[in-house]
Amino acid sequence: MTAAEDRAPTVGSGGAVGSCRYQKDEHDFRLIFQNAADAMLLWEFRSGSSPVLAEANTLAARRLGYHVEAIPGLTFSDIFPEPPVELAAIINEPEDGQTGVLESTFQTSSGRNEPVEISYSTFSINGKRFMLSIARDISARKAEATTLTEAYNREKSLRQALETEISKRVDFTRSLVHELKTPLTPLIASGEALLEILEGEDELRLAGNIYRGAMNLERRINDLLDFARGEMGVLKVHAQPLDVTPLLLDLAAQVSPQFDRKNQSLELEIDDDISLVMADEDRLRQILLNLLNNAGKFTPRGGQITIGAAVSGKMLRLSVADTGRGMTLLEQAHIFKPYYRIVDDADPNDGMGIGLALCRMLVTLQGGDIWFESEKDCGTTFYFTLPLTAEME
């Protein structure tokens, strides 16, 4: 065999062809390594000392603040002064095949700490043990998390302050209600007694005014307390099957005198054979009284108020319509807001502006909806629904 033949390589023999393939593989690896979108660092484990950087790609060198030529020889503690516990355990007892993902910070040449997410893997080559770590910049993610945390803490602080203020207002309202109702109770009782014993027309009229005024004040006080309970989420209803027709007839008889004084007519439009509804009778009266008082207040002398009741699917739709002043678009936009009042020229001090807000609370608690239709100078109709009992399903 000639010397030339002796030097001729064979495929897979480790000669020139094998060397070319190795060089190509190494070239491809370095191309990927250097052009990776994340910082890549190759560490070599050495007995008795901290791992040493064998190589890092251009992005890693730039983020660490070193020239690529200055990277080899930097120790693990130079880059990670306070490594996570998991990495520290691997450094102390390195084994092949250890992998994982964790968050840490690395230290740049200027001493600045940057948050990173590290993916790592350990392996051996020619008897030497290495760890390849890929460090992804998570500065933006950390900043977003910090912003969200700060926003959450601000919201929490504001919510706690709001709850404190609401609690204070509820406590004040309860105290106010107690102080007002204490002298009101004997006033109502005395008014009732006077109406029973007096006989003169003038005396009866005066006693009636006292009694009606006291009852009106008590109703407003109760509305105020209920609204405060609603704001705190402790307002309760006790719904049960209810026949609304007798209730509507009784309510019409109750409010007719106040409409008569303004020469207003009260009409009822109630469908026949209305089934039972699931409702709290006292709360339903409260809703209707608020709507009827509003209708009478904003309807001129000689006007008409109509109470309606009709089945609509699985709901009973109740309504209170008037032929009053109606509402402007601006007034309509605020009508259900607490303490918002439409000033009535006849009585600008009448009402606290919580009646309709309370009605919406009470209707919602009973599983219904409330809405209205209104046109300036053409009247207003308020509608609300209540669920029918299972008998109608």
CORZIZI-V198545 format. One record per residue. RES is the residue in one small letter. SS is DSSP state (helix for helix, strand for strand, loop for the rest). PHI is phi as a letter, one per 30 degrees, with the letter a starting at -180 (* if undefined). NEAR is the number of other C-alpha atoms within 12 Angstrom. Layout:
RES_SS_PHI_NEAR + RES_SS_PHI_NEAR
This chain:
m_loop_*_7 + t_loop_d_7 + a_helix_d_7 + a_helix_d_8 + e_helix_d_9 + d_helix_d_10 + r_helix_d_14 + a_loop_d_15 + p_loop_d_16 + t_loop_b_14 + v_loop_d_13 + g_loop_i_13 + s_loop_d_14 + g_loop_i_16 + g_loop_d_16 + a_helix_d_16 + v_helix_d_17 + g_helix_d_16 + s_helix_d_17 + c_helix_d_17 + r_helix_d_17 + y_helix_d_16 + q_helix_d_15 + k_helix_d_14 + d_helix_d_14 + e_helix_d_15 + h_helix_d_14 + d_helix_d_14 + f_helix_d_15 + r_helix_d_19 + l_helix_d_14 + i_helix_d_17 + f_helix_e_25 + q_helix_d_25 + n_loop_c_17 + a_loop_d_20 + a_loop_d_16 + d_loop_b_27 + a_strand_d_33 + m_strand_c_38 + l_strand_b_43 + l_strand_c_37 + w_strand_c_35 + e_strand_c_32 + f_loop_d_32 + r_loop_b_23 + s_loop_d_14 + g_loop_i_11 + s_loop_b_16 + s_loop_d_27 + p_loop_e_36 + v_strand_c_30 + l_strand_d_33 + a_strand_d_28 + e_strand_a_32 + a_strand_b_38 + n_loop_d_36 + t_helix_d_28 + l_helix_d_27 + a_helix_d_37 + a_helix_d_30 + r_helix_d_21 + r_helix_d_32 + l_helix_d_35 + g_loop_i_23 + y_loop_c_24 + h_loop_d_20 + v_helix_e_23 + e_helix_d_17 + a_helix_d_21 + i_helix_d_32 + p_loop_e_23 + g_loop_j_25 + l_loop_d_31 + t_strand_c_26 + f_helix_e_33 + s_helix_d_24 + d_helix_d_26 + i_helix_c_36 + f_loop_b_34 + p_loop_e_20 + e_loop_b_18 + p_loop_d_26 + p_loop_e_22 + v_helix_e_14 + e_helix_d_22 + l_helix_d_32 + a_helix_d_19 + a_helix_d_13 + i_helix_d_28 + i_helix_d_34 + n_helix_d_19 + e_loop_b_20 + p_loop_d_29 + e_loop_b_19 + d_loop_d_21 + g_loop_i_16 + q_loop_d_24 + t_strand_b_21 + g_strand_l_20 + v_strand_b_19 + l_strand_a_23 + e_strand_c_28 + s_strand_a_31 + t_strand_b_29 + f_strand_c_36 + q_strand_c_28 + t_loop_d_25 + s_loop_d_22 + s_loop_d_14 + g_loop_j_17 + r_loop_d_16 + n_strand_c_23 + e_strand_b_28 + p_strand_d_26 + v_strand_b_33 + e_strand_c_27 + i_strand_c_31 + s_strand_c_27 + y_strand_b_30 + s_strand_a_28 + t_strand_c_30 + f_strand_a_24 + s_strand_b_20 + i_strand_b_12 + n_loop_h_7 + g_loop_i_11 + k_strand_c_19 + r_strand_c_28 + f_strand_b_31 + m_strand_b_38 + l_strand_c_33 + s_strand_c_36 + i_strand_c_33 + a_strand_c_36 + r_strand_c_30 + d_strand_d_28 + i_loop_c_23 + s_helix_d_20 + a_helix_d_15 + r_helix_d_17 + k_helix_d_19 + a_helix_d_15 + e_helix_d_13 + a_helix_d_14 + t_helix_d_14 + t_helix_d_14 + l_helix_d_15 + t_helix_d_14 + e_helix_d_14 + a_helix_d_14 + y_helix_d_14 + n_helix_d_14 + r_helix_d_14 + e_helix_d_14 + k_helix_d_15 + s_helix_d_14 + l_helix_d_14 + r_helix_d_14 + q_helix_d_14 + a_helix_d_14 + l_helix_d_16 + e_helix_d_17 + t_helix_d_15 + e_helix_d_16 + i_helix_d_21 + s_helix_d_20 + k_helix_d_16 + r_helix_d_22 + v_helix_d_25 + d_helix_d_18 + f_helix_d_17 + t_helix_d_25 + r_helix_d_23 + s_helix_d_18 + l_helix_d_19 + v_helix_d_27 + h_helix_d_19 + e_helix_d_15 + l_helix_d_23 + k_helix_d_24 + t_helix_e_15 + p_helix_d_17 + l_helix_d_25 + t_helix_e_20 + p_helix_d_18 + l_helix_d_25 + i_helix_d_27 + a_helix_d_19 + s_helix_d_22 + g_helix_d_27 + e_helix_d_24 + a_helix_d_18 + l_helix_d_22 + l_helix_d_24 + e_helix_d_16 + i_helix_c_14 + l_loop_d_18 + e_loop_b_15 + g_loop_d_14 + e_helix_d_12 + d_helix_d_12 + e_helix_d_17 + l_helix_d_21 + r_helix_d_17 + l_helix_d_19 + a_helix_d_27 + g_helix_d_29 + n_helix_d_21 + i_helix_d_25 + y_helix_d_27 + r_helix_d_27 + g_helix_d_20 + a_helix_d_26 + m_helix_d_24 + n_helix_d_24 + l_helix_d_25 + e_helix_d_26 + r_helix_d_28 + r_helix_d_28 + i_helix_d_29 + n_helix_d_27 + d_helix_d_35 + l_helix_d_36 + l_helix_d_31 + d_helix_d_32 + f_helix_d_35 + a_helix_d_33 + r_helix_d_25 + g_helix_d_27 + e_helix_d_26 + m_helix_d_22 + g_loop_i_18 + v_loop_c_17 + l_loop_d_23 + k_loop_c_23 + v_loop_b_25 + h_loop_b_18 + a_loop_d_25 + q_strand_a_22 + p_strand_e_21 + l_strand_b_26 + d_loop_c_25 + v_helix_d_38 + t_helix_d_27 + p_helix_e_18 + l_helix_d_28 + l_helix_d_34 + l_helix_d_22 + d_helix_d_17 + l_helix_d_29 + a_helix_d_30 + a_helix_d_17 + q_helix_d_20 + v_helix_c_31 + s_helix_e_28 + p_helix_e_18 + q_helix_d_27 + f_helix_d_31 + d_helix_d_21 + r_loop_d_16 + k_loop_c_21 + n_loop_h_18 + q_loop_c_28 + s_strand_c_28 + l_strand_c_34 + e_strand_c_26 + l_strand_b_28 + e_strand_b_22 + i_strand_c_25 + d_loop_d_19 + d_loop_d_13 + d_loop_h_14 + i_loop_d_29 + s_loop_d_30 + l_loop_d_29 + v_strand_c_36 + m_strand_c_32 + a_strand_a_35 + d_loop_c_28 + e_helix_e_29 + d_helix_d_21 + r_helix_d_33 + l_helix_d_38 + r_helix_d_29 + q_helix_d_30 + i_helix_d_42 + l_helix_d_42 + l_helix_d_35 + n_helix_d_34 + l_helix_d_39 + l_helix_d_41 + n_helix_d_32 + n_helix_d_39 + a_helix_d_40 + g_helix_d_39 + k_helix_d_36 + f_loop_c_39 + t_loop_c_35 + p_loop_d_29 + r_loop_e_23 + g_loop_i_19 + g_loop_d_27 + q_strand_b_33 + i_strand_c_41 + t_strand_b_35 + i_strand_c_37 + g_strand_b_33 + a_strand_b_36 + a_strand_b_28 + v_strand_d_27 + s_strand_b_20 + g_loop_i_16 + k_loop_c_23 + m_strand_b_30 + l_strand_c_36 + r_strand_c_32 + l_strand_c_40 + s_strand_b_36 + v_strand_b_42 + a_strand_c_40 + d_strand_b_42 + t_loop_c_32 + g_loop_d_30 + r_loop_d_30 + g_loop_i_31 + m_loop_b_31 + t_loop_d_19 + l_helix_d_13 + l_helix_d_15 + e_helix_d_20 + q_helix_d_23 + a_helix_d_16 + h_helix_c_19 + i_loop_d_33 + f_loop_c_24 + k_loop_d_22 + p_loop_e_25 + y_loop_i_20 + y_loop_d_20 + r_loop_b_27 + i_loop_d_33 + v_loop_d_21 + d_loop_c_22 + d_loop_e_13 + a_loop_d_14 + d_loop_b_12 + p_loop_d_14 + n_loop_c_13 + d_loop_d_21 + g_loop_j_27 + m_loop_c_26 + g_loop_i_28 + i_loop_c_35 + g_helix_e_38 + l_helix_d_41 + a_helix_d_32 + l_helix_d_39 + c_helix_e_41 + r_helix_d_35 + m_helix_e_37 + l_helix_d_42 + v_helix_d_37 + t_helix_d_26 + l_helix_d_29 + q_loop_c_33 + g_loop_i_26 + g_loop_c_28 + d_loop_b_24 + i_strand_b_33 + w_strand_a_27 + f_strand_a_27 + e_strand_b_25 + s_strand_a_28 + e_strand_b_21 + k_loop_e_19 + d_loop_i_16 + c_loop_b_21 + g_strand_j_30 + t_strand_b_35 + t_strand_b_34 + f_strand_c_38 + y_strand_c_35 + f_strand_a_38 + t_strand_c_38 + l_strand_b_42 + p_strand_d_36 + l_strand_d_31 + t_loop_d_24 + a_helix_d_14 + e_helix_d_14 + m_helix_d_19 + e_loop_d_13
